[in-house]
Amino acid sequence: MLTRRHVLGSALAAPAILRFGTGTAHAATRLKISHQFPGGSIDRGDFRDRLCRTFAQEVARRSGGEIAAEVYPNSSLIKANAQFSAMRKGDLDLSLYPLPYAGDELPETNIGLMPGLVSTYDQGLRWKTHPVGKALTDFLADKGIILLSWVWQAGGVASRSRPIVAPEDAKGLKVRGGSREMDMVLLTAGAAVLSVPSNELYAAMQSGACDAGITSSTSLISFRLEEVAQSLTSGAGASYWFMLEPLLMSKARFDKLPKNQQDIIRAVGADLEAFGKTGAQDDDIEVAKVYEKAGAQVTALDAATVAMWRDIARDTAWKDYSAATATSANLLKLASDVAA
């Protein structure tokens, strides 16, 4: 039986090809959109896949069929960590991509998961209209990437054993944090760390290579981690873990398009930000229901506990990040100026 999340296997790898308007066999522009998340349909499944499919449908409609887009979910086109580099080289057109996954290539992108820096969706989305937004988008453009849709996601912790709520709860466990900076906080708390993309968390936890994983509410659901977890720490009410996971486009590819198509692509990207916020917030609520149904212990974070994690982050990750490059220092300063 189909649910909003679990779809037939044939849909997971098959690209969605969307054409509207003229009905011609060959559109003037063909775009490939890759992401690492499970595939579904435009109204069922992981909201990040649905956002990409809605983007494809809408650019096709607004362009009168001049743009055709194909969505490749589940890393079926390009592996998760390779997508950013592929866009920079012009080998991939678009990706809905966790920005700090690019941290090994461009350490400045780790601003997209700085523990305790963003504490609400509205705060994160305000980056776009504040100086930090211009600084980040200018930096990415200089490196060959266009940011089309600002998408933030709160996160929580799925654990094979005891709940990880306060920092001391992580001591002695092997935990996936999701970024270099989150790993620094976990190490300070006494944990060991494991660096894997979220689509590899299930296997890592199932095998015991990883005791707990911190990831977005959406990934906690879509990757079925409730099947290998005994406890969940939910970030629905408060969280120290907010990931910037935007829809990105290769600047090399974007620059080759006619201006009318560029305008359509930018407009559709901006219009989908409300969809992204709603999808993430809905999953913050749904995740607790999913884990409770599976028999897991569910615990919620509160502001005081988030402050404990933030205090560690300020003394470790924030300082380390700020010292990395002049751009990093500027991005952190500007982001800190955006009120919660």
N, C-alpha and C positions, 0 to 999 in steps of 0.2 A: 504493500500500500504506500502510495506517495505521501510524504509530508512536506512541510515547507523546507526541511533540511535534506532529507534523504530521498534521492531521486534514482531512477534507473541507471545502472552502470553505464549504459551506452551514452548517456548524456554527459558523463564526467569528462571524457576526453574529446568529444566531438566539438569542433568550433561552431560558433553561431555566426552565420553569414546573413547579413541584413541589408536588403536593398529596397528602396522605395522610389516612387516617382515615375521615371521614364520606362522602367521595366526592361531596359536594355541588358544584354548578356554581360557586357563589360562596362563597369563604372569608370569614370575618369580617374578616380583615386581609390586605391584599395589599402586599407590599414589593417595591421595585425596587432591585437591587444592580448598580451600574455599576463597571467597571474598564477600564483601557487595554490589557490584555494579551490575547494570542490566546486564543480560545475552544476548548474541546474537549468532553470529557465528564467525568463524575464520577471516572473512573479513568484517563483519558488526557489528556496535554497539560500545559500550564503549571500548576505546583502551586498558584499563586495563584488561577487560575480554578477549579481543583478544590476548593480550600478554600471558595470562595464557593458552589459547587454543593453541597458537603457541608453547609455551613451551612444552605442553603435546604432541603435534604432533611431535615436533623435537626430544624429548628424546626417544619417541617410535621409530622413524625412525633410529636415530643413534645407538640405542641399538639393532636393528634388532628384535624388538618385545619383548625384555626382560623386558622393562618397559612399563606399561600401566598406564595412568593418567586420572583421572576423575576431571572435573572442576564443582564446585558447586557455581553458582553465587547467588547474591541477598540474602545473608545470609541464604540460604536454608539448609545448613548443620549445621552451627554454627553461632550464633549471632556475630555481628561485634566486639564488645568490648571483647568478650570471646576468640577470635581466637588466640591471642598472648599467653595467658596462656595455651590454649590447645596444642599449638606447644611445649611449654616448657615442658609439661608433657608427650609429645609423643602421645597425643590423636588425633592430627591433623598433617598431613604431611607438607603441604605448605599453605601459604596465601600471597596474594598481600595485604599488610597491611599498613595503615597510621601509621608510627612509633610512633608519640606522643600519639596515642590512648593507648599505654602501659604506659603512664606517671604515672598513679596511682600506678602501680605495680613496675615500675622501673623509677624513676624521671629523670634519665640520658637520657632516650629516647626522652625527650622533646627537645633535640638539633635538632630533625628532623623538628621542626617548631618554630624556634626562630626568631621573627619578625625583619626584617632588616639585619639579619646575612648573608643570601644568596640573591643576587640580580640578578643573571643570571644563566641560565642552565649550562653553561660551568663552572662557579665557583662551583656550587654544585657537578657536576660530577667529578671535580678535587679532591674532597675529597678522592675519591677512591685511588688515587696514592700519596696522601700526608699523613703525620703522623696522621692526624685526622681520615683518613679512617681505618688505621690499629688499632688505639685505639678504634674506635667504633666497628669494626668487632670483635676484640678480646674481648671487653666487652660483646657483644651479645653472642658470642660463649661460654663464661664463664657462661652465664645465660641460655644456652640451645638453642640458635638460630643461624642458619647459614644465612648470607646475600648473596643471589645469584645474584640479579639484582638491581643495583642502579637506581632508578626511582625518578625524581624530577618533581614537578608540580607547576607552578605559579598559583596564585589565584586572585579572585576579589570578589566583594560584590554585592549580589542581595538584594534589599530593597523593602519593601512594600510601602514605601513612598518616602521621599527625598533621593537623592544620598548621600552616605557616601564616601567622597573623602578625605578631610583633617580630622585630628583627631577631631576637634571641631564639625564636622558634626554628630558624633556618640552620642553627648550629649543627654541624655534623652531617648535613644532608647534601646530596648532589642536586643542584638546582639550575634550571635553564632560566636566565634572566631576560634575554632578548636584545641586549646591547652591551657594549664594553663598559659603559657607565653603570648600568644595573648590576653587571657582574662585579664591579668594584665594591658596590654597596653590599652585595651578598658575601663577598670574601671578608669584608670588615665584620660582618655579622657572624662569621665563623663557618660559612657554607663552602663547599666546593662548587665549581661552576662547570657548565657544559654549554658549548656554543653550537646550536643547531637551529635551522629555520623551523617555524611552527609546524610545518607539514611533516616534519620528521619526529615530532615530539611523541606521538603515540608509540612508535616502535621503540624509542629510547626509554620510555616509561615502562612499556610492556616487558622489555628485556631486563630492566633493573639498572641500566646504564644511567638513568636519571630518576631521582626520587620525587621531584616536583618540577612543574613547569609554570612559569609566569607568562601569560599571553593574554590577548584580548578576549573579552567575553565571547565574541563571535567565533574565534578560533577554538576556545574551550568547548564550544558546542559543535562546530562544523567538523572538527577532527576527532570527535567522539571520545574525548579524554575521560568522560565519566565512566567509560568501560574499564579503565585502568587506574582510577582514582578512588580513594576512600574518603577524601575530604576536599572541600572547595572553600577558598576565601574569596568572597565576592567583592568587586569594586563598584557595585551599583550605587551605593550612597556616598562613598569617598574612596579615593584611590591615589596612590603615589606613582602609579604606572599608567601614563597616557602616551600612546604611540601615534606619531604622525604617519599616516599610511595613504599618501595622496595618489591621485591618478596623474601619471607623468607621461611626457611625450618627448621623443628624440627631437632636439632642436634642428639637427641636420635634416630630418624628414620634414619637420614643420616649416622650415625656411624655404623649402622647395615648392610648397603649396601656393596657389593663388590666394590673394588677400581675402577674397570672399569666403574661401574654405577655412582659412586661418581664423577669421572672425566667428564663423559658425562653431568651430571646435572650441575656441575659448569661451564662447557664450554658453554652450552646452555644459562644458566642464564646470563653470561657475554655478549654473542652475542646479546641478546635481549635488551641491554641497549640503543643502537641506535634507535631501534623501539620505546622504551619508550619515548625518547627525542623527536622524530619526532611526535609521537602521542600527546604529551602534547602541543608542540608548534603549531600544527595544530589546536587544540581546543582553544588555546589562540586567534586565529584569528576567528575561527568559532563562538565563543560565542557571539561576538558583533552582528554578522549577525542574529543569532537566536533571540536575545533580541530585536533588531531593528524591525525585522519582527513581533514580538509579540506586538509592540507598546511601548516598554519601552524606557526611556531616557538612553542613553549610554554615559558615561564619561570615559576618559582614565586618568590613573595616569601618572605623570611625575616625573623626578628625584628629583625635589625640594620638592614635596609632600611626596615622599617616604622618603626623609631625615627627614621630620618632625616626621613621625612614628618611624624611626630608633632612633632619639634622645630620644623619650619617652622610647623606648625599652631598650636602653643602661642604662638609669637611674632606670629602674624598673625591667623588666623581666631578662635582662642579669645579673644584680647584684644578683637577687634572685636565679636564676639558678646556678650561679657560687658558691654561698654560700651553696647550698644544700649538695653536697658531693665533695670529692676530685676528683673523676672521672669527675663530672660535670664541675668543674673548669678547669680541664685539657682539656676536650673536647672543651669547649668554647674558650680557649686560642689557641688551635691548629686550630680550625675552623676559628678563626679570622685571622690567618696567611695566609689563602688561599685567594689570591687576586681575585677581581672581574674581 
